[in-house]
Amino acid sequence: QVQLVESGGGLVQPGESLRLSCAASGFIFTHYAMSWYRQAPGKERELVATVTSAGGGMNYADSVKGRFTVSRDNVKSTVYLQMNNLKPEDTAVYYCKSHFRGTWGRGTQVTVSS
């Protein structure tokens, strides 16, 4: 059974940092790229970042470039999203997605507010 479990969300103030984790199981993790998406209230889900299967290639949405970093640990079958200098507009539910069958996690809430 393919499973993605996100963690690490929470409530932070503007300018602070969070690190999200997504633990994967049920497929050969090292074979597939992984992505992070987010969905704010009333908005469509948007792609935030993608990391290639070996971890050597990353790309980002323009809105997070220079602030967010995506990485992966292929031994732990986990993908991370380091989020620095958070802004109120980063408030959303963050989802992990595997490029294996397009599987989604259930999401973790990130709220940035003073």
N, C-alpha and C positions, 0 to 999 in steps of 0.2 A: 504494500500500500504506500503510495507516494504521499509524503507529508512534509509541509513547510510550517515551521513555528517561529513567529517573530517575537522578539522581546526587546526591552530597553526603552520603550516610550515613556513619556511622563510630561509633567508640567515644569517648564523652565522660564526664566526671564530672558528678554531680548539680550543678545550678545553671549549667552551661555552656550554650552555644548551638550550633545547627547551622542551616544553610540548605540545604534540598533544592531541586533543580531538576528539571523535567520538560520535555524538549524534544519537541515534537510535529511530526509531518509526515504528509502524505497526505490531509489534509482541510482545509476552510476554518476555520482556528483561530478567527478572529474571530466566527464564527457560533455557537459553542457554549460553554456553561458547562463548567468543569473542576472536578474534585474530588480531594481526597486522602483515602485510606483507610489504615488500618493493621490489622495482624493480629499479635497476640502469640501465643507458643506456647500451644497448647491452647485458644485462644479464637477466637471468630468474628471475621471481618473487620468493622471498624466505620468509619463515616464520621467523618472528622476535620474537614474544612472544604470549602466550596464557594465558588467565585467565579463571578460571572455573566460573560456573553460580553464585555461591555465593561469589566469589572473594577470596576464601581461598586457592586456588591453582594456581600457576603460573609456566610456564616454558619458557625458553629463548634459542635462538640460542647462540652457543658458542661465536660468534663474539661480542655479546652485553652483555654477563653476567657480572655483577658487574658495568655496566654503565647505563643500561636501567631498568626501573621499570614499569610494567603494573599494572593497578588498574582499579576499576570500582565503579561507584556510582549507585546503583540499584534504588535509589529514582529518580535520574535525568535521568536514562536510558542512561548513558554516560560511555564510556570506555576511559582511558587515557594511554598515553605512555610518561613517563618522561625520557628524554634522556640527560644524563650528559656526560661531557668529550667527546664531539663529535669529530669525526675524519673525514678527507676528504673522506674516504671510506664509511662513513655513508650516503653520498650524494645519494639520490634516491627519487622516489615518494613513499610515505607511504600510504598504504591502510588498511582500517578497514574491517574485515570480520566477519559476524555473522555465527554461527553454525546452525542457522535457515535457511534451504534451501541454505546454502552457499552464502548468499547475500553479495555483495561487495559494498563498497563506491566508490566514484570517485577518491579519492586520494588527497594528499597534498604534495607539493614539499618541500623537505629539501635539502639545499645546504650548505655544510661546506667547506669554502674556506677562505684563507687569502688574 
